[in-house]
Amino acid sequence: MKSFLSEISDDFVSLIYPHVCEGCLGPLVKGEDILCTSCLSDLPRANMHIDGNNPLAEKFKGRIPVIAAAAFLRFRKRGKVQRMLHSLKYRNRPEIGYKLGYAYGHDLVQAGFSDRFDLIISVPLHPSRLRSRGYNQSDEWARGISDSTAIPFRSGLLQRLRNTRTQTDRSKLGRWENVREVFTVAYPDQVRDKAILLADDVVTTGATLESCGQVLLNSGCRGFGVACIAMAQ
């Protein structure tokens, strides 16, 4: 009886304060969570995981060797992807990252992309920013991928030493200078001889991922790849 009354109460509250889809802002119906069925099936997928010569992989050519690189979604200003990412990072909605990661993980498995990796590590926030936000959005994305691919995820192996300024509106050279010597591997023995999948939210020039990848390679990992929610145009 208690669960029945609780269900009625939840439905009543939803009528007054309906949960909305983070993609289209329409009301969610019972059984839907974060994204409505229509938006989940109609996300602007980039399908980079099935094309080894995709635009993200091209960014790293001649700079640093990567096993594979892919972004889940196409990013457009003022589009649904930007809206979701803003909610994920600035409106205390870490569950959005997990939902997207879990969905993309299934795509990675079907394409055989995930077979090449032993461990997932996310791009870390500086401790002060982590305290302020309360969570690392890239952790949530990585956890979702981990749960749908069965690739273990470890938080805290990669650490950020300096609290860098935002990369927004920086030049390509400025972004690289901003993240030089920023990252370190806390436990090198846990990455040594492993193929690492590096998870991040949005990639622009790839400078942050390159910096992270370099310290992983210097720590003895067998190789690294990249999986991001979206790549900015």
Accessible surface in RSA format (square Angstrom, percent):
REM  Atomic radii and reference values for relative SASA: ProtOr
REM  Chains: A
REM  Algorithm: Lee & Richards
REM  Probe-radius: 1.40
REM  Slices: 20
REM RES _ NUM      All-atoms   Total-Side   Main-Chain    Non-polar    All polar
REM                ABS   REL    ABS   REL    ABS   REL    ABS   REL    ABS   REL
RES MET A   1   170.46  88.3 125.30  82.9  45.17 107.5 121.53 103.3  48.93  64.8
RES LYS A   2   179.69  87.7 171.41 105.2   8.28  19.7 117.28 105.6  62.41  66.5
RES SER A   3    87.36  73.8  76.08 101.5  11.28  26.0  52.56 111.9  34.80  48.8
RES PHE A   4   117.84  59.0 114.90  71.2   2.94   7.7 117.84  71.4   0.00   0.0
RES LEU A   5   100.75  56.1  96.43  69.0   4.33  10.9  96.66  67.9   4.10  11.0
RES SER A   6    56.64  47.9  48.98  65.4   7.66  17.6  27.16  57.8  29.47  41.3
RES GLU A   7    75.46  43.3  71.82  54.3   3.64   8.7  26.34  50.9  49.12  40.1
RES ILE A   8    82.64  47.0  81.21  60.5   1.42   3.4  82.05  59.1   0.59   1.6
RES SER A   9    57.18  48.3  51.82  69.2   5.37  12.4  28.06  59.8  29.12  40.8
RES ASP A  10    87.10  61.0  84.46  84.1   2.63   6.2  24.05  56.6  63.05  62.9
RES ASP A  11    61.98  43.4  60.16  59.9   1.82   4.3  23.80  56.0  38.18  38.1
RES PHE A  12   122.90  61.5 121.00  74.9   1.90   4.9 122.53  74.3   0.37   1.1
RES VAL A  13    71.25  46.9  70.97  64.2   0.29   0.7  71.25  61.9   0.00   0.0
RES SER A  14    38.20  32.3  35.47  47.3   2.73   6.3  23.82  50.7  14.37  20.1
RES LEU A  15   147.58  82.2 119.65  85.6  27.94  70.2 123.30  86.6  24.28  65.3
RES ILE A  16    93.39  53.1  70.25  52.3  23.15  55.8  75.53  54.4  17.87  48.5
RES TYR A  17   159.69  74.6 151.30  86.1   8.38  21.8 110.02  82.7  49.67  61.2
RES PRO A  18    68.09  49.6  54.79  49.9  13.30  48.3  55.15  45.5  12.94  80.4
RES HIS A  19   119.56  65.3 113.68  79.0   5.88  15.0  76.11  78.4  43.45  50.6
RES VAL A  20    63.89  42.0  56.16  50.8   7.73  18.6  56.16  48.8   7.73  21.0
RES CYS A  21     0.07   0.1   0.07   0.1   0.00   0.0   0.07   0.2   0.00   0.0
RES GLU A  22     3.46   2.0   3.46   2.6   0.00   0.0   0.42   0.8   3.03   2.5
RES GLY A  23     0.03   0.0   0.00   N/A   0.03   0.0   0.00   0.0   0.03   0.1
RES CYS A  24    66.81  50.5  40.90  45.6  25.91  60.9  30.51  77.3  36.30  39.1
RES LEU A  25    97.00  54.0  81.15  58.1  15.85  39.8  81.49  57.2  15.51  41.8
RES GLY A  26    21.21  26.2   0.00   N/A  21.21  26.2  21.21  58.2   0.00   0.0
RES PRO A  27    95.20  69.4  84.30  76.8  10.90  39.6  84.30  69.6  10.90  67.7
RES LEU A  28    32.21  17.9  11.35   8.1  20.86  52.4  11.35   8.0  20.86  56.1
RES VAL A  29    97.28  64.0  88.09  79.7   9.19  22.2  94.39  82.0   2.89   7.8
RES LYS A  30   150.77  73.6 114.97  70.5  35.80  85.2 102.38  92.1  48.40  51.6
RES GLY A  31    83.02 102.4   0.00   N/A  83.02 102.4  42.52 116.7  40.50  90.7
RES GLU A  32    43.49  25.0  22.46  17.0  21.04  50.1  12.98  25.1  30.52  24.9
RES ASP A  33    83.40  58.4  80.94  80.6   2.46   5.8  25.60  60.3  57.80  57.6
RES ILE A  34     8.52   4.8   5.95   4.4   2.57   6.2   7.06   5.1   1.46   4.0
RES LEU A  35     3.83   2.1   0.35   0.2   3.48   8.8   0.35   0.2   3.48   9.4
RES CYS A  36    15.52  11.7  15.52  17.3   0.00   0.0   9.36  23.7   6.16   6.6
RES THR A  37    92.39  65.7  89.20  90.4   3.19   7.6  71.62  96.2  20.77  31.4
RES SER A  38    76.96  65.0  68.15  91.0   8.81  20.3  40.24  85.7  36.71  51.4
RES CYS A  39     5.29   4.0   4.87   5.4   0.43   1.0   0.43   1.1   4.87   5.2
RES LEU A  40    53.45  29.8  53.00  37.9   0.45   1.1  53.00  37.2   0.45   1.2
RES SER A  41    88.50  74.8  55.04  73.5  33.46  77.1  47.40 100.9  41.10  57.6
RES ASP A  42    98.68  69.1  88.84  88.4   9.84  23.3  15.10  35.5  83.58  83.4
RES LEU A  43     9.01   5.0   0.00   0.0   9.01  22.6   0.00   0.0   9.01  24.2
RES PRO A  44    31.50  23.0  26.28  24.0   5.22  19.0  31.50  26.0   0.00   0.0
RES ARG A  45    64.29  27.0  58.59  29.9   5.71  13.6  30.04  41.1  34.25  20.8
RES ALA A  46    24.78  22.8   2.51   3.9  22.27  50.6   4.31   6.1  20.47  54.2
RES ASN A  47    68.59  47.3  65.04  62.9   3.55   8.6   8.70  20.9  59.90  57.9
RES MET A  48    17.48   9.0  14.53   9.6   2.94   7.0  16.05  13.6   1.42   1.9
RES HIS A  49    22.36  12.2  11.33   7.9  11.03  28.2   2.99   3.1  19.37  22.5
RES ILE A  50   119.38  67.9  81.93  61.0  37.45  90.3  89.81  64.7  29.57  80.2
RES ASP A  51    66.91  46.9  62.97  62.7   3.93   9.3  22.16  52.2  44.74  44.6
RES GLY A  52    68.37  84.3   0.00   N/A  68.37  84.3  41.75 114.6  26.62  59.6
RES ASN A  53   101.52  70.0  88.51  85.5  13.01  31.3  17.54  42.2  83.98  81.2
RES ASN A  54     3.15   2.2   3.06   3.0   0.08   0.2   1.58   3.8   1.57   1.5
RES PRO A  55    77.64  56.6  69.65  63.5   7.99  29.1  74.07  61.2   3.57  22.2
RES LEU A  56     0.00   0.0   0.00   0.0   0.00   0.0   0.00   0.0   0.00   0.0
RES ALA A  57     8.23   7.6   7.08  10.9   1.15   2.6   7.08  10.0   1.15   3.0
RES GLU A  58    79.28  45.5  66.92  50.6  12.36  29.4  32.53  62.9  46.76  38.2
RES LYS A  59    59.11  28.8  47.91  29.4  11.21  26.7  22.32  20.1  36.79  39.2
RES PHE A  60     0.63   0.3   0.46   0.3   0.18   0.5   0.58   0.4   0.05   0.2
RES LYS A  61   122.66  59.8  98.64  60.5  24.03  57.2  78.67  70.8  43.99  46.9
RES GLY A  62    92.94 114.6   0.00   N/A  92.94 114.6  45.95 126.1  46.99 105.2
RES ARG A  63    78.02  32.8  45.68  23.3  32.35  77.0  39.44  53.9  38.58  23.4
RES ILE A  64    10.30   5.9   1.36   1.0   8.94  21.5   5.18   3.7   5.12  13.9
RES PRO A  65   102.18  74.5  87.87  80.1  14.31  52.0  99.29  82.0   2.89  17.9
RES VAL A  66    37.80  24.9  11.65  10.5  26.16  63.0  14.33  12.5  23.47  63.7
RES ILE A  67    62.20  35.4  35.35  26.3  26.85  64.7  42.61  30.7  19.59  53.2
RES ALA A  68    13.31  12.2   6.69  10.3   6.62  15.1  13.31  18.7   0.00   0.0
RES ALA A  69     2.73   2.5   0.00   0.0   2.73   6.2   0.00   0.0   2.73   7.2
RES ALA A  70     0.00   0.0   0.00   0.0   0.00   0.0   0.00   0.0   0.00   0.0
RES ALA A  71     0.00   0.0   0.00   0.0   0.00   0.0   0.00   0.0   0.00   0.0
RES PHE A  72     0.99   0.5   0.80   0.5   0.19   0.5   0.80   0.5   0.19   0.6
RES LEU A  73     0.85   0.5   0.19   0.1   0.66   1.7   0.19   0.1   0.66   1.8
RES ARG A  74   106.20  44.6 103.27  52.6   2.93   7.0  32.99  45.1  73.21  44.4
RES PHE A  75    29.28  14.6  28.76  17.8   0.51   1.3  28.76  17.4   0.51   1.5
RES ARG A  76   127.75  53.6 124.77  63.6   2.97   7.1  66.05  90.3  61.69  37.4
RES LYS A  77   151.86  74.1 131.93  80.9  19.92  47.4  74.86  67.4  76.99  82.0
RES ARG A  78   203.14  85.3 173.52  88.5  29.62  70.5  84.07 114.9 119.07  72.2
RES GLY A  79    22.34  27.6   0.00   N/A  22.34  27.6  21.87  60.0   0.47   1.1
RES LYS A  80    51.83  25.3  44.79  27.5   7.04  16.8  32.78  29.5  19.06  20.3
RES VAL A  81     3.36   2.2   3.06   2.8   0.30   0.7   3.06   2.7   0.30   0.8
RES GLN A  82    60.34  33.7  59.96  43.8   0.38   0.9  16.69  35.5  43.64  33.1
RES ARG A  83    78.70  33.0  71.95  36.7   6.75  16.1  37.27  50.9  41.43  25.1
RES MET A  84     0.38   0.2   0.37   0.2   0.01   0.0   0.38   0.3   0.00   0.0
RES LEU A  85     7.77   4.3   7.60   5.4   0.17   0.4   7.77   5.5   0.00   0.0
RES HIS A  86    96.27  52.6  92.55  64.3   3.71   9.5  64.19  66.2  32.07  37.3
RES SER A  87     1.15   1.0   1.15   1.5   0.00   0.0   0.00   0.0   1.15   1.6
RES LEU A  88     0.00   0.0   0.00   0.0   0.00   0.0   0.00   0.0   0.00   0.0
RES LYS A  89    50.37  24.6  47.77  29.3   2.59   6.2   8.52   7.7  41.85  44.6
RES TYR A  90   133.92  62.5  99.52  56.6  34.40  89.5  74.98  56.3  58.94  72.7
RES ARG A  91   133.26  56.0 113.68  57.9  19.58  46.6  41.47  56.7  91.78  55.6
RES ASN A  92   108.95  75.1  96.50  93.3  12.45  30.0  28.89  69.5  80.07  77.4
RES ARG A  93    58.41  24.5  58.41  29.8   0.00   0.0  21.89  29.9  36.52  22.1
RES PRO A  94    33.15  24.2  33.15  30.2   0.00   0.0  33.15  27.4   0.00   0.0
RES GLU A  95    66.40  38.1  60.92  46.1   5.47  13.0  42.06  81.4  24.34  19.9
RES ILE A  96     0.29   0.2   0.29   0.2   0.00   0.0   0.29   0.2   0.00   0.0
RES GLY A  97     0.00   0.0   0.00   N/A   0.00   0.0   0.00   0.0   0.00   0.0
RES TYR A  98    75.01  35.0  75.01  42.7   0.00   0.0  59.92  45.0  15.09  18.6
RES LYS A  99    51.09  24.9  49.03  30.1   2.07   4.9  20.11  18.1  30.98  33.0
RES LEU A 100     0.48   0.3   0.48   0.3   0.00   0.0   0.48   0.3   0.00   0.0
RES GLY A 101     0.00   0.0   0.00   N/A   0.00   0.0   0.00   0.0   0.00   0.0
RES TYR A 102    89.59  41.8  89.59  51.0   0.00   0.0  50.55  38.0  39.03  48.1
RES ALA A 103    19.35  17.8  10.66  16.5   8.69  19.8  16.48  23.2   2.88   7.6
RES TYR A 104     0.59   0.3   0.59   0.3   0.00   0.0   0.59   0.4   0.00   0.0
RES GLY A 105     0.00   0.0   0.00   N/A   0.00   0.0   0.00   0.0   0.00   0.0
RES HIS A 106    80.27  43.9  79.64  55.4   0.62   1.6  56.11  57.8  24.16  28.1
RES ASP A 107    26.68  18.7  24.49  24.4   2.19   5.2   4.60  10.8  22.08  22.0
RES LEU A 108     0.00   0.0   0.00   0.0   0.00   0.0   0.00   0.0   0.00   0.0
RES VAL A 109    68.95  45.4  58.90  53.3  10.05  24.2  58.90  51.2  10.05  27.3
RES GLN A 110   154.16  86.2 115.14  84.1  39.02  92.9  44.88  95.5 109.28  82.9
RES ALA A 111    45.52  41.9   5.40   8.3  40.13  91.3  17.58  24.8  27.94  74.0
RES GLY A 112    26.17  32.3   0.00   N/A  26.17  32.3  18.53  50.8   7.64  17.1
RES PHE A 113     3.18   1.6   3.18   2.0   0.00   0.0   3.18   1.9   0.00   0.0
RES SER A 114     7.41   6.3   4.52   6.0   2.89   6.6   0.97   2.1   6.44   9.0
RES ASP A 115   120.25  84.2  83.59  83.2  36.66  86.7  34.71  81.7  85.54  85.3
RES ARG A 116   107.91  45.3  94.63  48.2  13.28  31.6  53.52  73.1  54.39  33.0
RES PHE A 117    12.08   6.0   0.00   0.0  12.08  31.4   0.07   0.0  12.01  34.4
RES ASP A 118    58.18  40.8  45.69  45.5  12.49  29.5  17.46  41.1  40.71  40.6
RES LEU A 119     9.41   5.2   9.41   6.7   0.00   0.0   9.41   6.6   0.00   0.0
RES ILE A 120     0.00   0.0   0.00   0.0   0.00   0.0   0.00   0.0   0.00   0.0
RES ILE A 121     1.74   1.0   1.74   1.3   0.00   0.0   1.74   1.3   0.00   0.0
RES SER A 122     6.17   5.2   3.97   5.3   2.19   5.1   0.00   0.0   6.17   8.6
RES VAL A 123     7.75   5.1   6.10   5.5   1.65   4.0   6.10   5.3   1.65   4.5
RES PRO A 124    14.89  10.9  13.29  12.1   1.59   5.8  14.63  12.1   0.26   1.6
RES LEU A 125    23.81  13.3  13.83   9.9   9.98  25.1  13.94   9.8   9.87  26.6
RES HIS A 126    38.77  21.2  37.99  26.4   0.78   2.0  22.44  23.1  16.33  19.0
RES PRO A 127    66.69  48.6  64.58  58.9   2.11   7.7  66.48  54.9   0.20   1.3
RES SER A 128    38.26  32.3  31.87  42.5   6.39  14.7  30.56  65.1   7.70  10.8
RES ARG A 129    84.23  35.4  80.12  40.8   4.11   9.8  20.77  28.4  63.45  38.5
RES LEU A 130    72.78  40.5  71.91  51.4   0.87   2.2  71.91  50.5   0.87   2.3
RES ARG A 131   178.47  74.9 148.87  75.9  29.60  70.5  80.10 109.5  98.37  59.6
RES SER A 132   100.03  84.5  59.89  79.9  40.13  92.4  33.91  72.2  66.11  92.6
RES ARG A 133    50.16  21.1  29.04  14.8  21.13  50.3  16.23  22.2  33.93  20.6
RES GLY A 134    60.05  74.1   0.00   N/A  60.05  74.1  29.19  80.1  30.86  69.1
RES TYR A 135    22.86  10.7  17.90  10.2   4.97  12.9  22.58  17.0   0.28   0.3
RES ASN A 136     8.45   5.8   6.16   6.0   2.29   5.5   1.87   4.5   6.58   6.4
RES GLN A 137     8.88   5.0   8.88   6.5   0.00   0.0   0.00   0.0   8.88   6.7
RES SER A 138     1.79   1.5   1.79   2.4   0.00   0.0   0.00   0.0   1.79   2.5
RES ASP A 139    16.71  11.7  16.71  16.6   0.00   0.0   0.50   1.2  16.20  16.2
RES GLU A 140    30.99  17.8  30.99  23.4   0.00   0.0   0.59   1.1  30.40  24.8
RES TRP A 141     0.00   0.0   0.00   0.0   0.00   0.0   0.00   0.0   0.00   0.0
RES ALA A 142     0.00   0.0   0.00   0.0   0.00   0.0   0.00   0.0   0.00   0.0
RES ARG A 143    93.52  39.3  92.69  47.3   0.83   2.0  34.17  46.7  59.35  36.0
RES GLY A 144     0.00   0.0   0.00   N/A   0.00   0.0   0.00   0.0   0.00   0.0
RES ILE A 145     0.00   0.0   0.00   0.0   0.00   0.0   0.00   0.0   0.00   0.0
RES SER A 146    14.39  12.2  12.85  17.2   1.53   3.5   1.72   3.7  12.67  17.7
RES ASP A 147    90.29  63.2  60.49  60.2  29.80  70.5  15.19  35.7  75.11  74.9
RES SER A 148    16.88  14.3   0.00   0.0  16.88  38.9   3.60   7.7  13.29  18.6
RES THR A 149    18.77  13.4   0.00   0.0  18.77  44.7   1.49   2.0  17.28  26.1
RES ALA A 150    91.33  84.0  59.27  91.5  32.07  72.9  71.03 100.0  20.30  53.8
RES ILE A 151    10.58   6.0   8.52   6.3   2.06   5.0  10.52   7.6   0.06   0.2
RES PRO A 152    78.52  57.2  68.66  62.6   9.87  35.9  78.52  64.8   0.00   0.0
RES PHE A 153    35.06  17.5  13.01   8.1  22.05  57.4  13.01   7.9  22.05  63.1
RES ARG A 154    95.45  40.1  94.71  48.3   0.74   1.8  35.08  47.9  60.37  36.6
RES SER A 155    55.95  47.3  34.51  46.1  21.43  49.4  17.96  38.3  37.98  53.2
RES GLY A 156    37.40  46.1   0.00   N/A  37.40  46.1  29.14  80.0   8.25  18.5
RES LEU A 157     0.73   0.4   0.73   0.5   0.00   0.0   0.73   0.5   0.00   0.0
RES LEU A 158     3.49   1.9   0.15   0.1   3.34   8.4   0.31   0.2   3.18   8.5
RES GLN A 159    79.30  44.3  77.59  56.7   1.71   4.1  19.09  40.6  60.21  45.7
RES ARG A 160    34.97  14.7  26.36  13.4   8.61  20.5   3.97   5.4  30.99  18.8
RES LEU A 161   103.27  57.5  78.91  56.5  24.36  61.2  81.42  57.2  21.85  58.8
RES ARG A 162   112.64  47.3 109.82  56.0   2.83   6.7  62.87  85.9  49.78  30.2
RES ASN A 163    74.75  51.5  47.58  46.0  27.17  65.4  14.34  34.5  60.42  58.4
RES THR A 164    10.24   7.3   5.02   5.1   5.22  12.4   3.80   5.1   6.44   9.7
RES ARG A 165   173.80  73.0 165.87  84.6   7.92  18.9  72.09  98.5 101.70  61.6
RES THR A 166    85.90  61.1  76.16  77.2   9.74  23.2  67.86  91.2  18.04  27.3
RES GLN A 167    36.46  20.4  33.23  24.3   3.24   7.7  30.52  65.0   5.94   4.5
RES THR A 168    90.17  64.1  77.36  78.4  12.81  30.5  53.12  71.4  37.05  56.0
RES ASP A 169   141.73  99.3  98.17  97.7  43.56 103.0  40.73  95.9 101.00 100.7
RES ARG A 170    60.42  25.4  43.91  22.4  16.51  39.3  19.29  26.4  41.12  24.9
RES SER A 171    74.71  63.1  56.44  75.3  18.27  42.1  55.01 117.1  19.70  27.6
RES LYS A 172   135.43  66.1 127.17  78.0   8.26  19.7  77.71  69.9  57.71  61.5
RES LEU A 173   123.39  68.7 116.92  83.6   6.48  16.3 120.56  84.7   2.84   7.6
RES GLY A 174    17.36  21.4   0.00   N/A  17.36  21.4  16.87  46.3   0.48   1.1
RES ARG A 175    28.28  11.9  28.28  14.4   0.00   0.0   0.25   0.3  28.03  17.0
RES TRP A 176    84.49  33.9  84.49  40.9   0.00   0.0  66.40  35.4  18.09  29.4
RES GLU A 177    86.11  49.4  73.68  55.7  12.43  29.6  34.12  66.0  51.99  42.4
RES ASN A 178    17.31  11.9   9.97   9.6   7.33  17.7   7.22  17.4  10.09   9.8
RES VAL A 179     1.04   0.7   1.04   0.9   0.00   0.0   1.04   0.9   0.00   0.0
RES ARG A 180   108.43  45.5 105.58  53.8   2.86   6.8  15.18  20.7  93.25  56.5
RES GLU A 181   145.10  83.3 121.03  91.6  24.07  57.3  54.30 105.0  90.80  74.1
RES VAL A 182     0.05   0.0   0.00   0.0   0.05   0.1   0.00   0.0   0.05   0.1
RES PHE A 183     7.53   3.8   0.00   0.0   7.53  19.6   0.00   0.0   7.53  21.6
RES THR A 184    45.74  32.5  43.94  44.5   1.80   4.3  17.03  22.9  28.71  43.4
RES VAL A 185    14.38   9.5   1.08   1.0  13.30  32.0   1.08   0.9  13.30  36.1
RES ALA A 186    34.03  31.3   6.40   9.9  27.63  62.8  14.00  19.7  20.03  53.1
RES TYR A 187   112.74  52.6 111.79  63.6   0.95   2.5  65.08  48.9  47.66  58.8
RES PRO A 188    51.16  37.3  51.16  46.6   0.00   0.0  51.16  42.2   0.00   0.0
RES ASP A 189    93.91  65.8  76.80  76.4  17.11  40.5  31.40  73.9  62.51  62.3
RES GLN A 190    55.20  30.9  50.16  36.7   5.04  12.0  23.28  49.6  31.92  24.2
RES VAL A 191     0.00   0.0   0.00   0.0   0.00   0.0   0.00   0.0   0.00   0.0
RES ARG A 192   115.13  48.3 108.99  55.6   6.13  14.6  41.14  56.2  73.98  44.8
RES ASP A 193   105.61  74.0  94.30  93.9  11.30  26.7  27.81  65.5  77.80  77.6
RES LYS A 194    74.50  36.3  74.50  45.7   0.00   0.0  39.57  35.6  34.93  37.2
RES ALA A 195     0.00   0.0   0.00   0.0   0.00   0.0   0.00   0.0   0.00   0.0
RES ILE A 196     0.00   0.0   0.00   0.0   0.00   0.0   0.00   0.0   0.00   0.0
RES LEU A 197     0.00   0.0   0.00   0.0   0.00   0.0   0.00   0.0   0.00   0.0
RES LEU A 198     0.00   0.0   0.00   0.0   0.00   0.0   0.00   0.0   0.00   0.0
RES ALA A 199     0.00   0.0   0.00   0.0   0.00   0.0   0.00   0.0   0.00   0.0
RES ASP A 200    13.29   9.3  13.29  13.2   0.00   0.0   0.00   0.0  13.29  13.3
RES ASP A 201     9.23   6.5   9.23   9.2   0.00   0.0   0.00   0.0   9.23   9.2
RES VAL A 202    41.34  27.2  26.22  23.7  15.12  36.4  26.22  22.8  15.12  41.0
RES VAL A 203     5.08   3.3   2.32   2.1   2.75   6.6   5.08   4.4   0.00   0.0
RES THR A 204    47.81  34.0  41.79  42.4   6.02  14.4  28.22  37.9  19.59  29.6
RES THR A 205    21.07  15.0  18.05  18.3   3.03   7.2  18.56  24.9   2.51   3.8
RES GLY A 206     3.54   4.4   0.00   N/A   3.54   4.4   1.41   3.9   2.13   4.8
RES ALA A 207     3.74   3.4   2.69   4.2   1.04   2.4   2.69   3.8   1.04   2.8
RES THR A 208    22.94  16.3  21.46  21.8   1.48   3.5  13.31  17.9   9.63  14.6
RES LEU A 209     1.28   0.7   1.26   0.9   0.02   0.1   1.26   0.9   0.02   0.1
RES GLU A 210    24.95  14.3  24.95  18.9   0.00   0.0   1.42   2.7  23.53  19.2
RES SER A 211     6.83   5.8   4.85   6.5   1.99   4.6   1.42   3.0   5.41   7.6
RES CYS A 212     0.00   0.0   0.00   0.0   0.00   0.0   0.00   0.0   0.00   0.0
RES GLY A 213     0.00   0.0   0.00   N/A   0.00   0.0   0.00   0.0   0.00   0.0
RES GLN A 214    75.02  42.0  75.02  54.8   0.00   0.0  30.24  64.4  44.79  34.0
RES VAL A 215    30.56  20.1  29.71  26.9   0.85   2.1  30.13  26.2   0.44   1.2
RES LEU A 216     0.58   0.3   0.58   0.4   0.00   0.0   0.58   0.4   0.00   0.0
RES LEU A 217    47.27  26.3  31.52  22.5  15.75  39.6  31.74  22.3  15.53  41.8
RES ASN A 218   111.90  77.2  72.98  70.5  38.91  93.7  29.31  70.5  82.59  79.8
RES SER A 219    22.37  18.9  12.07  16.1  10.29  23.7   9.16  19.5  13.21  18.5
RES GLY A 220    30.39  37.5   0.00   N/A  30.39  37.5  25.17  69.1   5.22  11.7
RES CYS A 221    10.78   8.2   0.00   0.0  10.78  25.3   0.00   0.0  10.78  11.6
RES ARG A 222   152.66  64.1 117.30  59.8  35.35  84.2  66.03  90.2  86.63  52.5
RES GLY A 223     8.43  10.4   0.00   N/A   8.43  10.4   8.43  23.1   0.00   0.0
RES PHE A 224     0.19   0.1   0.00   0.0   0.19   0.5   0.00   0.0   0.19   0.5
RES GLY A 225     0.00   0.0   0.00   N/A   0.00   0.0   0.00   0.0   0.00   0.0
RES VAL A 226     0.00   0.0   0.00   0.0   0.00   0.0   0.00   0.0   0.00   0.0
RES ALA A 227     0.00   0.0   0.00   0.0   0.00   0.0   0.00   0.0   0.00   0.0
RES CYS A 228     0.00   0.0   0.00   0.0   0.00   0.0   0.00   0.0   0.00   0.0
RES ILE A 229     0.09   0.1   0.09   0.1   0.00   0.0   0.09   0.1   0.00   0.0
RES ALA A 230     0.00   0.0   0.00   0.0   0.00   0.0   0.00   0.0   0.00   0.0
RES MET A 231    14.23   7.4  13.82   9.1   0.41   1.0  13.82  11.8   0.41   0.5
RES ALA A 232    21.93  20.2  17.06  26.3   4.87  11.1  17.06  24.0   4.87  12.9
RES GLN A 233   144.41  80.8  78.81  57.6  65.60 156.2  65.96 140.4  78.45  59.5
END  Absolute sums over single chains surface
CHAIN  1 A    11889.4       9573.3       2316.1       6518.5       5370.9
END  Absolute sums over all chains
TOTAL         11889.4       9573.3       2316.1       6518.5       5370.9
